[in-house]
Amino acid sequence: MSSLYHDSRLYYILGANSLSAIGSGIVMITIPWLLIKESGGETMFGYVSIIATLIMFLLTPFIGQSIDRFSRKSLLLCNEGLGIIVIGIMTVWGFIGQSYDSFHYIIIYIAGSFYYLLFYPTIFAFNQEIFQAEHYKNLSGTMEIQGQLTQVIAGAAASFLIEIVSLKWILLVDMLTFVGAFFLFLCIPYVKKKTVKEKVTFKKQMFEGIHFMKGRSKFFWFLLATYTSS
């Protein structure tokens, strides 16, 4: 384990994980809170959560195939890029004097849900690929605790600050966390291991979840309730 502490990649990974957790914490905790405060926001957020959950559920097989097929570092960079673009646009919107409404909150929340869906399976697969097997388990446990704790703290802090600071400034900080994570991932030396994978069509990937759930309606509703409650 001591050899892991001398590996610079460890600190790039932990730093990027912390910054990503701050970014996703603000998006996934503060933004829903703002949406709920809108007139009819509770009902609207309920519908948005269900729709987002169904979309993410259908995309999950495709995400898994993509992690196996493409460079995991590239996927992480693209994911951070998504955060930079979406939050960046919303930040600029605020700085040019425009106000935010439910539409903007919904866009940010859905983009954040996709970011969250892609980030954790990709970074865990990335760690498994670049670190030795005896280090992977300890690193994954550390990252999971670090990420969840940082995410909750960041979301709670942003929810408190939103009462005294304009949302555009919080979104600016949010965007900068994604920028920081992007450059930390960029600094990690990486060569994708060559593997032979069976090609699966996009259509098959999209509907694989539906086929699996046929005849498993109770399991489906259990998963739906679990995801929407989170």
C-alpha positions as CSV (number, residue, x, y, z in Angstrom):
1,M,0.0,0.0,0.0
2,S,2.9,2.4,0.7
3,S,3.9,2.2,-3.0
4,L,0.5,3.7,-3.8
5,Y,1.2,6.8,-1.8
6,H,4.2,7.5,-3.9
7,D,2.2,7.3,-7.1
8,S,1.3,10.8,-8.4
9,R,-1.8,9.3,-10.2
10,L,-3.4,8.7,-6.8
11,Y,-3.4,12.4,-5.9
12,Y,-4.7,13.4,-9.4
13,I,-7.5,10.9,-9.0
14,L,-8.4,12.0,-5.4
15,G,-8.2,15.7,-6.4
16,A,-10.4,15.2,-9.4
17,N,-12.8,13.1,-7.4
18,S,-13.2,15.8,-4.8
19,L,-13.7,18.5,-7.3
20,S,-16.2,16.4,-9.2
21,A,-18.1,15.7,-6.0
22,I,-18.3,19.4,-5.2
23,G,-19.7,20.0,-8.7
24,S,-22.2,17.2,-8.6
25,G,-23.2,18.1,-5.0
26,I,-24.1,21.6,-6.0
27,V,-26.1,20.3,-9.0
28,M,-27.9,17.4,-7.4
29,I,-28.7,19.0,-4.1
30,T,-29.0,22.7,-4.5
31,I,-30.7,22.8,-7.9
32,P,-33.6,20.4,-6.8
33,W,-34.0,22.6,-3.7
34,L,-34.4,25.7,-5.9
35,L,-36.8,23.9,-8.2
36,I,-39.0,22.8,-5.3
37,K,-39.2,26.4,-4.1
38,E,-40.8,27.4,-7.4
39,S,-44.6,27.6,-7.6
40,G,-45.8,24.0,-8.2
41,G,-42.1,22.9,-7.9
42,E,-42.7,19.8,-5.8
43,T,-45.0,18.2,-8.4
44,M,-42.7,19.3,-11.2
45,F,-39.6,17.9,-9.6
46,G,-41.4,14.6,-9.0
47,Y,-42.2,14.3,-12.7
48,V,-38.7,15.4,-13.7
49,S,-37.2,12.8,-11.3
50,I,-39.2,10.0,-12.8
51,I,-38.5,11.0,-16.4
52,A,-34.8,11.4,-15.6
53,T,-34.7,8.1,-13.8
54,L,-36.3,6.3,-16.8
55,I,-33.9,7.8,-19.2
56,M,-30.9,6.9,-17.1
57,F,-32.2,3.4,-16.7
58,L,-32.4,3.0,-20.5
59,L,-28.9,4.5,-20.9
60,T,-27.3,2.3,-18.3
61,P,-26.5,-0.7,-20.7
62,F,-25.1,1.8,-23.2
63,I,-22.9,3.4,-20.6
64,G,-21.5,0.0,-19.6
65,Q,-20.7,-0.9,-23.2
66,S,-19.1,2.5,-23.7
67,I,-16.8,2.1,-20.7
68,D,-15.6,-1.2,-22.0
69,R,-15.2,0.0,-25.6
70,F,-13.8,3.5,-25.4
71,S,-10.9,5.1,-23.5
72,R,-12.0,5.5,-19.9
73,K,-9.8,8.6,-19.6
74,S,-11.5,10.1,-22.6
75,L,-15.0,9.3,-21.2
76,L,-14.0,11.1,-17.9
77,L,-12.8,14.1,-19.9
78,C,-16.0,14.2,-22.0
79,N,-18.1,14.0,-18.8
80,E,-16.2,16.9,-17.2
81,G,-16.6,18.7,-20.5
82,L,-20.3,18.2,-20.3
83,G,-20.4,19.8,-16.9
84,I,-18.3,22.7,-18.1
85,I,-20.5,23.4,-21.1
86,V,-23.9,23.1,-19.4
87,I,-22.9,25.0,-16.2
88,G,-20.9,27.4,-18.2
89,I,-23.9,28.3,-20.4
90,M,-26.1,28.8,-17.3
91,T,-23.4,30.9,-15.7
92,V,-23.1,33.2,-18.7
93,W,-26.9,33.4,-18.7
94,G,-26.9,34.8,-15.2
95,F,-24.0,37.2,-15.8
96,I,-25.7,38.8,-18.8
97,G,-28.5,39.9,-16.5
98,Q,-31.0,37.1,-17.2
99,S,-33.0,35.4,-14.5
100,Y,-33.3,31.7,-13.8
101,D,-36.5,29.8,-13.8
102,S,-37.8,26.2,-13.6
103,F,-36.6,25.4,-17.2
104,H,-33.0,26.2,-16.3
105,Y,-33.1,24.2,-13.1
106,I,-34.5,21.2,-15.0
107,I,-31.8,21.3,-17.7
108,I,-29.1,21.5,-15.0
109,Y,-30.6,18.7,-13.0
110,I,-31.0,16.3,-16.0
111,A,-27.4,17.1,-17.2
112,G,-26.2,16.5,-13.6
113,S,-28.0,13.2,-13.5
114,F,-26.3,12.0,-16.7
115,Y,-23.0,13.3,-15.3
116,Y,-23.5,11.3,-12.1
117,L,-24.5,8.2,-14.1
118,L,-21.4,8.2,-16.2
119,F,-18.8,9.4,-13.6
120,Y,-18.7,6.7,-10.9
121,P,-18.7,3.5,-13.0
122,T,-16.1,5.1,-15.3
123,I,-13.8,6.3,-12.6
124,F,-13.9,3.0,-10.8
125,A,-13.2,1.1,-14.0
126,F,-10.4,3.6,-14.7
127,N,-8.8,2.9,-11.3
128,Q,-9.1,-0.8,-11.9
129,E,-7.3,-0.4,-15.1
130,I,-4.4,1.8,-14.0
131,F,-3.7,0.6,-10.5
132,Q,-2.6,-2.8,-9.2
133,A,-5.3,-5.2,-8.0
134,E,-4.2,-5.1,-4.3
135,H,-4.6,-1.3,-4.3
136,Y,-7.9,-1.0,-6.2
137,K,-10.2,-2.1,-3.3
138,N,-8.7,0.3,-0.8
139,L,-8.7,3.1,-3.3
140,S,-12.3,2.6,-4.3
141,G,-13.5,2.5,-0.7
142,T,-11.6,5.7,0.1
143,M,-12.9,7.4,-3.0
144,E,-16.5,6.4,-2.4
145,I,-16.4,7.9,1.2
146,Q,-14.6,10.9,0.0
147,G,-16.9,11.6,-2.8
148,Q,-20.2,11.2,-0.9
149,L,-19.0,13.2,2.1
150,T,-17.7,16.1,-0.2
151,Q,-20.9,16.0,-2.3
152,V,-23.2,16.4,0.7
153,I,-21.1,19.1,2.3
154,A,-20.8,21.0,-1.0
155,G,-24.6,20.7,-1.6
156,A,-25.5,21.8,1.9
157,A,-23.1,24.7,1.8
158,A,-24.4,25.9,-1.6
159,S,-28.0,25.6,-0.3
160,F,-27.1,27.8,2.6
161,L,-25.2,30.3,0.5
162,I,-28.0,30.6,-2.1
163,E,-29.8,32.8,0.4
164,I,-27.1,35.4,0.5
165,V,-25.2,34.9,-2.8
166,S,-26.6,35.1,-6.3
167,L,-27.0,31.8,-8.1
168,K,-24.7,32.9,-10.9
169,W,-21.7,33.0,-8.5
170,I,-22.4,29.6,-7.2
171,L,-22.7,28.2,-10.7
172,L,-19.4,29.9,-11.6
173,V,-17.7,28.1,-8.7
174,D,-19.5,24.9,-9.9
175,M,-18.1,25.3,-13.4
176,L,-14.6,25.9,-12.1
177,T,-14.7,22.6,-10.1
178,F,-15.4,20.8,-13.4
179,V,-12.6,22.7,-15.1
180,G,-10.2,21.7,-12.3
181,A,-11.3,18.0,-12.5
182,F,-10.8,18.1,-16.3
183,F,-7.2,19.2,-16.0
184,L,-6.4,16.8,-13.2
185,F,-7.7,13.9,-15.3
186,L,-5.8,15.3,-18.3
187,C,-2.5,15.1,-16.3
188,I,-2.9,11.3,-15.6
189,P,-0.7,9.2,-17.9
190,Y,-2.8,6.5,-19.5
191,V,-2.8,4.0,-22.3
192,K,-5.9,2.1,-22.9
193,K,-5.5,-1.7,-22.7
194,K,-6.6,-3.5,-25.9
195,T,-9.5,-5.8,-25.4
196,V,-11.7,-7.6,-27.9
197,K,-15.4,-6.8,-27.4
198,E,-18.4,-8.0,-29.2
199,K,-20.1,-5.1,-31.1
200,V,-23.6,-4.4,-29.9
201,T,-25.9,-2.0,-31.8
202,F,-27.1,1.2,-30.1
203,K,-30.7,0.1,-30.4
204,K,-30.0,-3.2,-28.6
205,Q,-28.1,-1.4,-25.8
206,M,-31.0,1.1,-25.4
207,F,-33.7,-1.6,-25.0
208,E,-31.6,-4.2,-23.1
209,G,-32.9,-2.8,-19.8
210,I,-36.5,-3.0,-21.0
211,H,-36.1,-6.6,-22.1
212,F,-34.5,-7.5,-18.8
213,M,-37.4,-5.9,-16.8
214,K,-40.1,-7.8,-18.7
215,G,-41.8,-10.1,-16.2
216,R,-40.0,-8.3,-13.3
217,S,-42.4,-5.5,-12.7
218,K,-42.0,-5.5,-8.9
219,F,-38.3,-5.2,-9.2
220,F,-38.7,-2.3,-11.7
221,W,-40.9,-0.4,-9.3
222,F,-38.5,-1.1,-6.4
223,L,-35.6,0.4,-8.4
224,L,-37.7,3.3,-9.6
225,A,-38.7,4.2,-6.0
226,T,-35.1,3.8,-4.9
227,Y,-33.6,6.1,-7.5
228,T,-36.3,8.8,-7.3
229,S,-36.0,8.9,-3.5
230,S,-32.3,9.6,-3.8
